[in-house]
């Protein structure tokens, strides 16, 4: 028999483009390049279709009755009142054919055959490595999300700060190159929609819609990683510069210029608890933001091994002071006086547009930074470009566009 033109078009538009031999009053049709096939029986202005797989029939609820014997091999039939109904049903059937065995196994075998041995080895290596990395982070963070404290293993993910594909073998398995995060934070961190400051504070990308922000991270202003170390900082800095999405959709380093601010903070800050020191750093961040600048990090002017500023546990100030004096003596810098304050280096980003301004305006901008930081308790001694360029474009005479 031949299918009416309207039914033939409905089947063809659904992907069943092959017409096979009839089986009694049933017309068998199939999909090019596959073994998928159904039988169609015209019925008034509509049709019935029959399939061999009972799993597909269950997708359509109860099967229909038919006074015409089913074709050989069919498990049941479904009635469609119109040609449009037939088109919708067969479109769904075609999707199901691709999802049910043995189709997935055949597709997997085809894709695996297309992968050469070198690539296969790399994929296996990545899977094993990422599994080990997750185990390490689970141990390091005590099986809890580094931000929320969630302790359900099934809802935790190991998130690389510097992505796997961009890392070398050592970095890929470095426990400091990642955070254990709840699944929703992992997705946001992986796509660059959130990042973390040097002190652990969470920052959201302007590209994250407000509705999504309120739904996923309603407490974003107070969310932070509590247990970061110096070892985490290079990786988080990479994430902020190359993964995090700015309002322009590019790494945040674009449109900003890195500077170093050398200054002194009250020695009482060093004597304070870790939490109080973090509040002090947050105050610095807010003050810099008032000058359209972004805090990247703050550290002691001493070598990292002697740095009590970022230490998780309190460090005896007397021991730190002795280390300062010993270091100054070795350097021959007898003019420095540690009693005047504790020397720090602040890493920050300022707008690149500053470099397009006349020297007087650049100087005013830098003075503004000095003023707001003084309000936070930082006495600024110097601000210079982090690039090390000579002459420093921050203070050089008037020049053209940067």
LOLOMAR-683171 format. One record per residue: residue in one letter; x, y, z of N, C-alpha, C, O, CB in turn. Coordinates in steps of 0.001 Angstrom, whole numbers, plus 500000, padded with zeros to 6 digits. Glycine has a CB too. Layout:
BEGIN
AXYZXYZXYZXYZXYZ...
end
This chain:
BEGIN
X500836498815500000500000500000500000500882501250500000502074501181500300499048499997501218X500289502373499665501008503644499651500382504591500655499159504710500722501004504269498240X501218505269501439500720506210502412500154507450501721500704507897500714501825506596503389X499072508006502244498576509283501736499670510338501835500518510267502724497318509732502513X499661511315500934500721512326500872500890513070502198502011513372502608500423513323499759X499769513363502866499844514130504112500550513332505206501343513886505967498435514532504580X500260512020505286500907511191506292502379510947505941503241510895506818500167509857506433X502644510799504636504027510592504207504881511816504551506031511687504972504086510304502689X504296513006504364505014514243504707505223514355506226506291514771506676504237515477504185X504209513986507006504332514040508462505462513139508937506240513520509811503013513634509132X505552511930508354506609510992508730507975511503508267508956511430509007506331509599508132X508027512018507041509296512521506512509826513700507301511023513779507575509136512916505067X508936514625507672509359515801508447509843515408509846510621516132510467508202516808508560X509376514256510335509819513764511642511125512992511552511642512525512567508752512884512257X511671512853510324512942512170510142512838510771509579513857510149509278513644512109511421X511623510262509429511430508918508862511310509059507347510212509119506793510152508207509470X512471509109506695512531509442505273512611508224504354512606508374503132513707510324505019X512686507022504928512796505813504107511472505070504078510831504892505114513909504893504636X511064504638502902509836503852502736510232502421502395510905502175501394508906504461501621X509798501462503253510113500054503023508877499319502498507842499922502214510627499390504325X509020498002502379507895497181501904506761497211502921506984497423504113508349495717501647X505556496998502441504384496952503324504319495607504028504848494604503547503080497205502528X503655495612505184503391494395505936501885494345506141501353494870507119504179494359507314X501213493702505197499755493727505233499289495139504907499669495700503880499214493265506622X498462495716505785497978497078505583498890498128506222498632499329506131496579497211506142X499947497663506862500874498572507535502038498919506609502602498050505945501397497944508847X502390500216506577503530500669505782504730500896506713504645501664507671503179501979504993X505832500227506424507027500353507268507881501522506762508162501621505568507857499020507270X508295502417507693509148503561507337510341503578508289510252503082509412508349504923507406X511463504154507834512673504162508654513444505465508544513060506378507813513567503016508263X514554505532509297515420506715509365516742506385508700517357505364509008515642507179510842X517187507245507785518443507014507072519610506872508036519716507614509012518714508150506093X520483505915507755521681505722508549521470504960509834522419504779510596522269507019508861X520251504504510104519978503755511328519113502547510991518635502388509867519281504654512391X518929501700512004518032500555511833516649500859512392515809499963512477518613499310512517X516400502104512774515131502494513380514007502459512354514160502925511225515238503889513998X512882501900512768511732501821511854510443501696512650510443501189513772511879500625510880X509345502158512064508001502004512625507079501591511489507441501643510314507500503330513317X505872501178511877504852500856510886503704501861511023503329502237512134504338499385511063X503158502288509900502073503269509922500848502689509215500950502085508147502515504604509249X499680502890509848498410502443509286497467503641509201497078504175510240497785501295510144X497077504090507975496130505204507855494827504871508570494341503741508515495857505533506370X494268505885509247493017505694509989492237507002509957492502507910510744493290505238511467X491262507094509030490501508325508864491431509439508427492195509272507475489772508706510168X491376510609509129492269511712508794493588511593509551494505512390509356491599513054509104X493667510594510408494883510382511183495545509076510832495498508628509687494582510420512658X496171508460511837496866507201511582497187506523512902497111507131513970498155507435510763X497549505250512805498132504521513924499569504187513538499881503974512366497304503219514271X500430504147514540501787503667514250502132502595515264501715502653516420502837504834514288X502898501618514811503289500493515662504807500450515774505525500788514833502743499150515098X505283500026516952506723499914517191507010498572517850506124497929518413507242501089518079X508279498168517764508663496876518328509118496985519774509151495981520485509760496257517501X509466498177520218510029498354521561508947498786522543508308499823522368511170499390521539X508752497969523583507723498281524574508063499536525376507166500236525845507533497102525517X509365499824525536509760501018526284509251502279525604508859503233526275511283501079526432X509255502288524276508751503450523542507241503556523702506706504656523844509128503360522047X506558502428523679505098502444523850504722503045525200503739503777525308504520501017523724X505510502732526230505194503252527565505302504766527633504670505395528482506114502631528598X506096505358526748506202506815526705504874507465526294504630508635526590507313507232525736X504032506705525619502775507248525108501563506778525910500425506972525484502603506863523657X501800506164527061500685505718527882500088504441527334500801503581526817499621506798527971X498761504321527449498085503095527003498129502968525485497959503949524760496626503076527489X498359501753525022498344501509523577496901501373523110496008501026523882499163500233523213X496697501655521827495348501655521274494962500268520771495808499407520528495237502675520141X493686500093520630493213498857520024493289499020518516493306500145518015491760498509520485X493333497929517798493273497961516339492610496691515846492907495592516315494687498119515720X491698496862514881491023495691514315491816495108513163491408494121512551489617496055513847X492969495734512866493868495200511837495026494522512550495646495137513418494381496332510861X495333493305512221496430492608512904497717493417512878498060494035511870496668491246512266X498434493401514019499707494111514093500730493470513159500681492265512916500235494123515538X501651494271512639502693493683511795503598492771512617503690492911513836503526494786511114X504250491858511956505123490913512627506246491645513361506958492461512776505703489915511621X506390491341514641507455491950515438507020493174516221507767493645517078508586492321514553X505830493707515951505369494900516659504874494534518051504255493487518242504256495605515865X505154495419519043504722495182520418503396495856520725502734495498521698505776495666521386X503000496821519916501746497529520153501654498721519223502574499002518455501632497979521624X500510499430519303500266500554518411499752501762519186499198501629520277499270500161517319X499946502946518600499492504213519177498642504921518130499015504976516959500704505112519631X497478505473518557496585506157517624496867507658517628497008508262518691495107505886517986X496949508253516451497113509702516277495897510219515495495603509712514413498471510046515525X495196511213516025493943511675515420494167512449514129493308512442513247493184512541516401X495312513116514009495589513912512807497015513665512328497830513057513021495370515418513084X497292514160511111498654514049510581499623514864511441500785514484511592498708514527509107X499155515977512003500005516790512875500359516030514147501490516097514628499307518114513227X499371515297514694499645514466515870500667513387515544501531513074516364498351513825516392X500567512819514347501509511791513923502924512361513834503892511719514242501084511200512569X503025513564513299504342514204513176504975514408514548506151514101514742504223515555512444X504190514930515510504723515148516857505125513835517512506170513757518157503695515869517726X504307512808517354504593511524517982505839510874517387506682510357518119503399510589517837X505956510902516060507117510272515424508397511054515696509476510464515755506895510151513917X508295512371515862509477513157516225510000512701517578511208512586517786509149514672516255X509057512438518510509446511937519824510018510525519728510990510201520410508249511956520774X509423509691518890509899508323518714511332508312518190512154507502518619508978507553517758X511622509227517252512976509268516710513982509607517801515064509022517841513069510287515570X513643510544518690514529510879519805514738509661520695515859509372521114513952512051520626X513657508956520979513747507789521856514588506681521235515322505990521942512354507263522175X514489506508519931515303505499519254516793505742519514517574504799519640515017505506517737X517173507028519591518586507368519783519025507206521233520223507204521517518846508792519328X518062507070522164518395506983523578518363505556524128518957505274525169517453507839524361X517677504671523435517498503318523955518537502354523383518990502527522251516091502817523640X518912501347524155519875500357523672519358499705522389518154499498522238520146499281524755X520276499381521461521744499501521591522294500802521027523510500930520884522418498343520896X521430501788520696521896503017520058522989503739520844523995504122520246520737503945519858X522839503946522168523916504644522892525251503902522825526304504521522676523520504835524347X525200502590522936526437501812522877527093501922521491528317501977521372526154500334523216X526261501952520459526796502078519106527430503454518905528492503567518292525687501842518062X526784504495519418527328505851519295528636505978520076529577506629519622526304506893519794X528687505351521258529901505395522063531049504711521332532171505217521309529667504735523430X530760503554520735531801502819520016532322503631518829533518503621518535531263501462519532X531405504338518149531816505157517012532727506298517455533739506582516814530590505715516288X532362506942518545533178508067519018534518507590519563535540508252519381532429508854520097X534511506445520227535746505907520767536694505507519635537909505671519743535454504706521677X536125504982518552536948504575517414537601505781516749538659505666516131536105503807516393X536952506949516886537483508160516265538596508794517093539269509715516629536369509164516054X538795508301518325539828508842519209541083507989519069541037506769519229539340508880520697X542215508648518767543445507859518630543959507452520014543465507924521038544534508663517858X544947506582520022545438506021521283546018507096522204545878507013523424546494504958521005X546668508101521620547257509174522431546174509962523152546293510265524339548100510117521554X545106510292522412544021511058523010543282510224524047542866510742525083543051511545521933X543118508921523767542465508039524732543242507998526039542659508057527121542321506627524158X544555507896525931545401507877527118545260509182527902545223509176529132546868507646526727X545180510307527171545053511609527834543724511719528566543657512263529669545185512749526814X542654511194527941541338511260528572541286510404529834540725510813530850540257510813527588X541873509216529758541922508342530931542748508993532034542372508960533205542509506962530562X543878509587531647544746510264532605544005511409533293544143511613534499546006510792531907X543216512157532511542461513270533082541411512768534073541239513345535146541790514086531969X540714511697533711539676511164534593540274510678535912539737510953536985538924510019533902X541383509959535823542034509454537035542569510615537870542418510642539091543181508479536674X543201511580537182543773512714537889542725513550538591542934513970539729544544513573536941X541604513800537938540548514597538553539892513855539707539442514469540675539501514977537517X539839512520539600539314511740540716540215511847541927539742511988543054539150510282540318X541533511781541688542497511913542786542444513320543376542513513493544593543928511593542296X542320514322542509542251515708542966541045515913543882541140516619544886542179516670541763X539922515304543542538731515435544386538967514773545751538586515319546786537497514804543685X539588513611545741539883512938547012540760513815547899540547513904549108540574511584546758X541741514456547289542654515310548041541925516515548628542146516880549783543803515776547148X541051517133547822540309518285548321539313517883549406539092518636550355539580518977547175X538715516703549270537797516221550303538542516093551630538009516436552686537168514858549895X539769515601551566540569515462552784540999516825553303540915517093554502541800514581552525X541462517689552401541989518987552811540909519846553479541163520494554494542572519724551602X539712519844552905538628520688553418537715519932554387536657520434554766537803521236552259X538121518741554781537353517995555758535980517586555263535046517454556054537210518795556996X535848517382553941534567516952553388533489518018553435532303517695553378534091515749554113X533881519297553539532905520387553597533197521430552525534353521674552179532908521041554988X532140522041552007532288523136551055533107524242551709532853524615552854530898523671550588X534085524762550983534981525776551535534265527086551833534792527925552564536123526030550579X533068527271551278532326528518551479531124528321552392530950529060553360531868529080550141X530293527324552087529025527157552814529108526177553974528268526206554874527958526700551869X530122525304553958530213524279554994529371523051554705529312522140555531529805524853556307X528713523004553542527902521836553168528747520570553226529859520546552699527300522014551751X528233519514553862529030518296554051528385517059553428528563515950553933529253518056555529X527653517234552357527054516107551628527963515796550441527964516554549471525574516436551149X528734514710550480529718514430549427529134514450548009529783514903547066530349513089549679X527904513954547876527291513901546541527037515287545957526839515431544750525984513132546602X527042516305546813526749517670546363527989518560546387527881519786546371525659518285547233X529170517936546426530420518687546453531241518390545204531261517260544715531228518351547718X531911519405544699532730519266543505534121519858543755534280520829544495532052519954542297X535112519249543120536481519758543197536677520770542076536652520406540901537530518598543097X536869522029542427536962523102541436538397523583541293538998524040542265536050524274541822X538947523486540096540269524041539825540164525553539670539264526052538995540887523403538557X541087526282540298541157527728540093541845528018538755541340528795537944541919528419541269X542985527395538537543622527426537223543185526164536502543547525067536929545201527524537327X542422526279535427541799525111534795542785524000534452543964524241534191541088525536533549X542267522790534461543070521592534163543827521757532852545023521472532787542172520342534097X543151522207531819543778522277530491544879523330530430545739523267529551542726522578529429X544869524299531349545879525349531359547023525048532325548016525775532363545241526670531720X546883523975533106547859523667534153548863522614533696548574521799532820547145523188535413X550048522645534306551013521565534060550701520414535019549785520509535835552497522069534246X551464519335534913551161518145535707551200518415537207550390517870537956552133517040535368X552134519251537649552221519545539077551018520364539529550422520082540569553524520293539396X550665521378538747549555522261539116548220521526539134547348521830539948549479523436538153X548067520567538244546793519848538161546472519094539446545303518941539799546817518878536994X547485518630540137547270517855541363547699518615542606547847518031543679548020516541541288X547901519928542460548245520753543613546968521074544376546068521716543835548981522059543177X546883520636545616545662520809546406545324522284546609544179522621546912545810520122547759X546319523172546442546075524610546591545508525232545313545087526388545318547368525321546981X545499524473544230544928524952542975543453524580542896542983524132541850545696524372541769X542741524755543960541330524407543902540626524608545211541241524814546258541169523001543468X539303524542545125538440524658546289537387523570546218536947523199545130537785526062546370X536982523058547362535872522115547421534606522957547559534421523649548560536031521079548621X533740522897546556532581523787546516531292523012546316531281521943545706532741524815545410X530203523568546841528867523034546553528633523131545054529209523987544383527752523807547348X527784522247544530527648522113543078527315523431542383527832523701541299526582521096542759X526442524272543001526064525510542319527217526510542329527392527258541367524821526128542979X528000526532543398529154527417543432530248526929542491530957527729541882529693527528544853X530379525611542378531347525032541443531042525470540017531947525857539278531343523496541538X529768525410539625529385525801538267529663527282538030530157527656536967527899525496538018X529352528122539006529593529559538877531084529861538813531515530699538020528954530315540044X531874529184539644533328529390539685533973528909538389534866529564537851533949528654540893X533514527764537894534075527187536677533813528075535463534658528171534574533498525797536439X532650528724535419532284529569534278532712531022534460532404531870533622530788529510534052X533420531312535550533902532669535754532846533657536197533032534866536057534514533155534517X531738533162536732530667534050537177530839534461538637530179535390539103529316533376536986X531716533778539356532147534235540674533650534011540760534216533217540009531385533483541833X534286534718541681535693534486541969535896534810543444534946535164544143536637535355541043X537134534687543914537422534961545312538625535888545417539626535718544721537674533654546086X538500536879546309539588537819546537540706537127547318540578535978547739539080539073547297X541804537861547497542947537302548207542603536941549643543189536018550208544101538278548185X541645537671550247541257537366551624540112536364551697539613536064552781540865538636552344X539690535840550526538651534816550500537257535323550227536335534520550082538645534103551772X537064536649550149535728537196549914535224536827548520535963536901547539535736538722550086X533960536431548452533352536055547180532960537307546407532408538246546980532122535147547405X533244537322545104532835538438544250532104537889543037532543536913542430534060539294543814X530995538514542688530156538055541583530419538873540330530687540072540402528677538134541963X530340538217539187530504538897537910529272539739537597528150539328537895530762537881536784X529471540919536996528327541721536564527482541005535511526338541384535262528807543053536016X528054539966534894527307539216533878526293538245534484525468537684533761528270538450532993X526346538041535803525383537158536452524092537937536673524090538905537434525943536601537802X522991537542536028521731538280536171521308538402537626521554537511538440520630537600535374X520665539526537938520270539800539322519392538696539892519579538287541038519539541128539407X518434538208539104517550537146539586518343535900539944518101535272540975516490536810538532X519303535543539074520132534361539342521020534600540557521236533696541364520996534008538110X521537535826540684522368536169541832521601535997543136522105535404544089522880537602541710X520382536518543170519573536430544391519168534998544703518997534637545868518329537297544262X519015534182543666518605532797543859519771531915544297519624531083545192517995532251542580X520941532100543657522069531194543880522976531636545028523433530808545816522883531078542617X523232532925545118524128533433546171523495534655546834524009535767546707525533533796545585X522383534453547538521682535595548149522514536330549193522276537508549458520400535124548785X523483535646549786524331536270550807525731536527550274526711536413551011524402535389552058X525829536875548990527141537006548351528032538014549064529254537862549078526975537413546899X527430539045549659528233540066550319528970539577551545529961540182551954527372541201550698X528505538491552137529142537971553352529763536591553156530338536038554094528133537909554472X529657536036551970530203534703551717531697534789551445532148535676550720529482534033550532X532460533880552017533900533881551789534513532535552160533918531734552880534564535001552590X535708532315551653536505531144552033537309531533553265538052532515553240537449530663550854X537166530781554321537773531159555595539220530687555763539928531182556641536948530614556714X539666529745554943540938529089555256541906529117554075542420528075553671540691527650555682X542153530287553527543106530406552438544515530604552984544705531165554063542723531563551512X545496530133552221546895530322552589547617531027551441547044531253550375547577528959552923X548874531367551677549675531986550621549769531079549399549892531562548274551077532316551139X549712529770549616549831528819548513548636528901547567548753528562546390549967527401549055X547491529347548075546309529481547218546388530712546316545796530733545237545052529552548073X547119531734546757547026533051546134547387533094544643546655533720543876547906533987546866X548491532453544193548806532521542751547690531932541882547403532445540801550117531781542466X547072530865542356546011530237541562544749531101541537544108531233540494545683528845542120X544394531682542673543214532551542703543461533808541882542544534322541241542846532925544153X544695534308541897545026535472541069544862535134539596544380535954538814546466535952541348X545263533921539218545071533480537828543584533447537489543173533907536424545707532081537600X542779532901538399541338532810538157540734534199537989539916534412537095540641532064539310X541127535142538834540582536490538736540961537156537421540173537918536860541064537335539901X542166536874536924542658537545535721542218536887534423541997537578533429544145537602535756X542086535550534413541878534849533155540589534038533061540226533586531974543013533956532921X539897533847534175538653533063534144537451533931534498536403533837533860538743531871535115X537603534770535507536506535622535969536046536558534860536864537134534142536933536432537201X534729536706534725534143537538533674533892538958534181533176539172535159532831536915533167X534496539913533492534220541305533819532961541734533089532359540940532367535418542221533447X532554543000533275531348543500532603531519543526531095530536543510530355531001544896533103X532797543567530627533041543568529185533145542159528622533299541980527414534307544337528870X533061541161529492533126539784529020534539539302528806534737538250528198532360539644527752X535540540040529289536929539658529120537567539506530496536971539920531490537695540700528263X538761538923530583539429538829531870539522540196532522539675541212531844540819538221531713X539428540210533832539362541486534535540625542308534363540591543530534502539106541257535998X541740541655534063542963542417533868542837543403532727543511544433532712544121541490533615X541958543085531752541716543992530644540945545189531163539890545042531779540948543289529496X541492546406530903540819547604531379541333548069532724540891549104533225539349547363531464X542264547326533329542835547701534612544355547604534531544909546909533679542284546802535749X545004548314535432546468548330535445546939548015536857546474548619537824547029549710534962X547855547075536970548316546620538282549331547590538873550264548025538199548926545220538179X549130547921540153550056548798540862550418548183542207549710547319542725549444550205541054X551523548642542755551959548243544092551921549475544991552456550530544651553395547607544060X551286549318546132551195550401547107551991549976548338551637549013549017549694550729547474X553048550693548611553900550393549755553519551342550894553488552559550713555421550527549385X553237550784552042552825551627553156553009550947554486553653549903554582551399552034552996X552430551555555529552548551030556886551176550967557537550332551841557339553507551894557729X550976549929558306549734549764559046550059549724560533551202549462560907548979548476558603X549077549979561381549355549948562824549863548582563272549361547547562835548099550313563614X550864548593564147551392547319564643550341546548565435550453545333565600552627547560565514X549320547249565927548254546569566672547510545574565783546966544584566273547267547595567252X547487545842564468546804544926563548547478543564563578546805542534563530546799545491562107X548810543553563659549558542295563657549302541516564941549324540286564944551064542560563488X549057542245566039548784541583567308547376540995567366547091540135568200548977542556568447X546493541463566472545080541085566544544844539669566034545744539024565496544234542064565747X543609539201566217543237537858565767543134537811564247543079538840563575541905537423566404X543110536598563730542994536416562274541723537079561748541747537747560714542997534910561911X540620536893562461539352537465562016539413538983561994538900539608561065538211537001562917X540036539588563006540152541048563048541045541550561909540776542591561310540716541508564412X542110540796561620542972541189560496542217541139559172542431541977558297544206540280560426X541326540146559028540542540052557800539558541212557678539305541695556574539793538723557753X539007541658558793538133542834558769538923544071558344538413544923557617537482543060560156X540162544162558801541012545282558425541250545282556913541187546329556269542352545222559184X541523544108556357541741543988554915540463544352554148540527544992553098542196542551554554X539316543946554673538045544282554014537842545793553976537331546325552991536859543606554740X538242546492555047538118547950555071538990548574553988538590549551553355538506548506556455X540176548017553772541056548501552710540400548300551345540457549174550480542420547778552762X539779547140551167539116546859549895538018547886549599537928548409548488538523545445549910X537192548164550601536094549108550394536609550510550102536022551228549293535182549134551616X537692550906550747538265552229550498538817552326549074538636553345548406539375552532551519X539479551284548615539990551295547244538854551328546232538953551984545194540872550075546997X537780550618546541536631550616545637536061552023545468535539552368544408535544549667546158X536166552826546517535684554212546437536502555027545450536049556069544977535728554874547815X537713554554545135538564555225544147538600554464542833539558554582542069539980555387544687X537553553677542563537438552904541316538602551937541145538995551625540021537368553844540110X539149551469542248540270550538542209539884549243542913538922549200543680541527551160542863X540647548191542640540313546872543161541494546277543909542608546215543389539880545940542029X541236545840545133542280545176545912542552543794545340541628543013545111541878545073547400X543835543498545110544217542173544625544851541349545737544754540122545730545183542293543443X545492542004546681546126541273547760546923542221548641547259543333548232547028540169547207X547215541780549831548039542546550749548965541578551463548549540501551890547170543351551764X550219541970551586551197541086552206552216541914552963552347543121552761551891540200551152X552926541236553833554008541881554557555134542215553594555346541516552603554517540986555701X555853543288553893557020543617553087558167542656553370559183542666552676557459545054553350X557995541817554407558993540808554738558846539599553823557824539465553149558867540385556211X559835538721553783559670537457553051558465536692553582558129536801554761560944536588553162X557822535930552729556587535226553101556758534351554343555827534204555135556112534369551940X557932533779554511558148532874555642558011533595556973557766532965558002559522532228555546X558173534938556956558102535703558191556805536489558304556637537284559229559279536641558286X555889536272557369554695537108557281553638536702558311553033535638558182554107537031555876X553406537542559341552358537235560315551012537822559918549993537533560545552754537750561684X551008538659558860549773539336558483548709538357558008547528538513558317550049540357557400X549137537337557249548189536391556677548121535078557441547384534169557059548546536120555251X548885534979558516548911533724559262547547533433559874546878534331560384549984533771560358X547145532170559818545856531784560379545852531932561897544880532420562474545516530347559988X546934531512562541547040531603563989547854532839564364548650533329563563547683530324564576X547658533333565564548373534509566024549877534249566064550329533150566384547869534931567405X550625535272565734552083535198565787552552536202566831552118537354566814552733535485564380X553421535789567731553889536688568789554568537901568161555495537758567364554864535954569754X554102539097568526554639540304567908556116540481568242556878540966567406553845541532568360X556534540101569436557935540269569801558836539483568876559899539962568480558166539841571237X558405538247568520559200537433567608559228538069566220560265538095565557558641535999567532X558089538574565795558013539206564473558884540457564434559588540704563454556548539563564120X558831541250565519559610542483565581561103542182565508561857542871564822559286543258566864X561510541152566219562921540768566192563336540381564776564436540709564331563187539602567168X562437539672564064562739539281562686562859540511561793563714540561560909561654538334562142X561981541524562030562049542763561251563391543445561452564066543814560491560907543715561641X563775543612562739565014544313563031566211543577562450567143544200561944565184544486564530X566185542238562523567292541460561970567376541642560460568467541754559900567133539972562316X566211541672559801566191541841558351566699543225557970567488543361557035564774541623557798X566254544252558689566696545604558391568204545740558607568890546423557846565937546617559259X568707545088559643570141545153559919570935544512558781571957545045558350570467544458561256X570456543369558302571144542698557193571143543564555941572097543547555163570486541347556894X570069544317555753569974545165554564570764546464554709570972547190553737568522545483554271X571197546741555927571912547979556150571006549191556173571465550325556034572950548154555105X569729548951556346568754550043556348568508550468557791567498550103558394567416549613555654X569440551241558337569333551640559731568354552792559932567975553106561060570691552026560259X567945553426558815567063554574558937565620554168559198564822554962559694567139555412557691X565293552921558858563919552472559044563648552218560520564527551795561270563644551203558220X562445552479560903562074552303562306560788551517562374559727552030562019561923553666563027X560866550269562827559694549411562865558631549928563817557469549531563724560091548017563257X559028550840564764558049551364565705557019552260565021555933552476565558558751552133566806X557348552774563859556438553681563149555273552925562516554308553556562084557199554457562072X555330551631562449554268550850561842554819549607561188556031549404561116553509551679560831X553913548782560715554307547531560079554228547698558568553173548046558037553410546353560555X555322547457557881555387547690556434554649546597555653554817545404555903556851547761555975X553835547044554709553078546110553880553162546532552421553495547674552104551605546034554338X552855545597551552552721545867550127551298545494549717550861544362549926553789545072549287X550588546440549139549216546218548690549229546110547167549728546999546477548260547373549170X548683545023546655548551544843545213547142545255544807546162544759545360548850543365544793X547043546162543841545733546679543444545688546925541950546721546997541284545407547971544201X544473547051541432544250547419540032543613548791539996542669549062540738543357546372539299X544130549665539130543498550954538902543053551015537454543594550278536630544460552128539244X542083551866537102541611551926535710542723552349534752543489553264535054540432552896535591X542809551691533610543791552066532587543555553501532123544492554188531713543722551097531385X542306553950532188541977555310531744542790556366532475542980557469531962540498555581531942X543277556036533681544077556996534438545299557428533639545746558569533750544509556396535782X545844556506532826547073556805532097546843557737530911547798558267530341547706555524531616X545591557937530541545284558870529464545122560296529971544918561221529184544028558436528744X545212560473531291544991561786531874546300562573531975547385561993531977544347561648533253X546185563888532057547388564707532285548045564321533610547406563742534488547033566222532283X549329564649533738550076564269534934549458564842536203549495564203537255551515564728534816X548891566039536111548279566638537300547076565826537762546855565667538963547858568087537017X546297565310536812545135564498537172545565563130537682544925562567538570544196564340535972X546645562595537123547153561325537636547613561476539074547366560614539917548303560811536766X548286562589539340548759562851540701547580563005541654547625562531542790549643564115540737X546520563671541187545337563848542024544682562501542321544204562262543430544332564792541343X544666561629541321544080560299541505544865559515542561544274558890543442544057559522540163X546194559552542467547029558833543432546888559435544829546895558709545824548502558858542991X546759560757544903546550561384546207545205560953546807545063560810548021546612562921546079X544231560754545925542937560278546398543052558894547027542420558612548045541934560251545251X543869558026546408544095556691546971544776556814548336544406556121549283544957555822546007X545767557693548430546451557891549709545461558322550795545525557860551935547571558941549563X544547559215550415543594559751551389542636558674551899542413558551553103542801560899550770X542072557893550968541095556886551402541766555762552176541168555199553093540348556313550196X543004555428551817543702554377552559544084554857553957544124554067554901544955553924551796X544364556154554086544673556679555409543468556533556332543614556300557532545105558151555320X542262556676555750541039556478556527540923555041557025540336554787558076539814556841555689X541486554105556264541442552692556650542583552313557583542643551185558071541484551814555415X543499553269557833544604552980558738545902552628558041546806552062558656544228551873559639X546003552961556745547221552676555988547894553999555619547293554843554953546903551833554707X549129554172556050549907555353555669550763554983554465551687554177554573550797555868556861X550448555580553312551088555210552052552426555912551905552512557131552055550180555548550864X553473555145551612554798555692551358555062555865549866555733556808549447555857554796551971X554523554938549069554810555009547629553756554211546859553219553221547356556246554468547318X553474554663545635552612553930544697553369553843543385553779554863542832551200554632544507X553553552646542893554305552478541657553664551412540786552869550597541254555762552116541956X554020551435539528553524550429538598554091549067538952555262548957539317553882550800537152X553269548022538846553736546667539140554561546106537992555198545062538129552552545748539428X554548546809536849555258546297535668556758546485535755557517545802535068554746546974534425X557190547417536607558622547677536714559168548512535580560384548606535416559365546393536776X558286549128534782558723549948533654559476551181534138559160551744535187557521550365532797X560480551595533358561239552810533650561265553673532392561706553209531340562695552473534134X560794554933532481560207555559533671558814554994533950558154554452533064560133557091533494X558397555132535180557097554608535584555986555432534927555928556645535127556952554624537132X555105554798534149554038555545533466553061556230534416552283557090534004553273554620532565X553106555844535689552222556490536659552636557934536926551784558798537134552210555704537966X553950558199536919554430559509537335555222560235536247555717561339536477555280559365538560X555345559626535066556106560269534012555369561511533505554161561632533710556363559284532859X556073562431532850555427563650532335554293563311531383554124562162530974556452564544531624X553524564328531040552358564111530174552732563339528935553782563566528333551726565436529780X551845562408528555552118561525527429550810561262526700549732561645527154552777560191527899X550934560611525578549748560307524784548964559170525395549225558753526523550132559963523355X548016558680524652547160557589525142548021556410525529548960556044524821546117557168524075X547688555821526664548481554678527155548318553482526261548909552433526518548080554308528579
end
